[in-house]
């Protein structure tokens, strides 16, 4: 691997006698990992489904190594069901260190593509709130897709600047993750092409951006809250210097822990992670949020359309059943033809670029309800099992796996001698949701979104 000389000189200064071990690590293959999606299943349940999983990743509560030379986890309907997320092992540490609890209000400020956000979502539960953001519009769209694919419901997806977010969410968050844009030195083994773009000027550019981003954290974090700052780079200018600058300019911040993951010391790539605590007095900011049933506030025509849909799928049009589908502490409402569940914790979002303000259940047009892909993916296994109008594939049966792949490719579904009941049908695998289809008599018309579909090849 042809490393730039200024980078070599810097690493020799940083590592001293360990430099030779470090540079030798570039000759070894990268490590591959994936995590169980805690919104869907436990790590133990995932290992029972995926026998190829290797050792647990030591700094992750739900992560495992696997050999990418022998398996392709992304080429499975179980992956499309959102049961696991493929993630570089070292990248699993920042969200773990933040130690999110159920009910927390959490911000992932530089979130795309969303792997760390999904870790946070699984720990928050339905009583908290996750706000995820990326300033790049293209990356924010990928972020939204991943949040919906993996079944995150109590969330807000933003595409805006830290400055504008801070103006709307002053002192709002219990926990904040800043996985900052960086020069990416820790990823050189995994992505050698990144070496071509590296320079000392790039390091300085990123360190300037990082300082600007961190400058808004004091306004966003509540007294007593924690923030994790992380990068996938080695340069002290982008790591320790940033954390110390934040703490020196804001004396309420105390550095609790700092960790570096080196590729010659762990089975993973390079990462820096720091945990800081806001020691400001919390006596005037005590929260005692009790879970309450969500409200339903839909126009009569829209309400009737949604009830007709729940009768199709669950044979239950009652409001109590619809309410039971929702997370707590929120409201089901209609915005410009979109049926959304939104958390009642939200401040006014006017003026922000909002990609999603909650869990999108579907749309209303001409008095009819069309369910969204996000609605299906956010359903718990219990509600999949309760469905009466459903096609459930069994992953242990090769014929079912073939049909599941056909569905994920967007094809219509037929089964010999079956005439499908009128209306909407839920499609699932092993009682985990995949999407929707609509009866057309002898076949099911596929409603799987084009941008989500299975593509053959690598």
Secondary structure, 3 states (H helix, E strand, C coil): CCCCHHHHHHHHHHHHHHHHHHHHHHHCCCCEEEEECCCCCCHHHHHHHCCCCCCECCCCCCEEEECCCCCCCCCCHHHHCCCEEECCHHHHHHHHHHCCCCCCEEEECCCCCCHHHHHHHHHHCCCCEEEEECCCHHHHHHHHHHHHHCCCCCEEEECCCHHHHHHHCCCCEEEEEEECCCCCHHHCCCCHHHHHHCCHHHHHHHHHHHHHHHCCHHHHEEEEEEEEEEECCCCHHHCHHHHHHHHHHCCCEEEEEEEEECCCCCCCCCEEEEEEEECCCCCCCCCCCCCCCCEEECCHHHHHHHHHHHHHHHCCCCHHHHHHHCCCCEEEEEECCEEEEEECCCCCCCCCCEEECCEEEEEEECCEEEECHHHHHCCCHHHHHHCCCEEEECCCCHHHHHHHHHHHCCCCECCCCCCCCCCEEEEEECCEEEEEEEECCCCEEECCCHHHCCCCCC
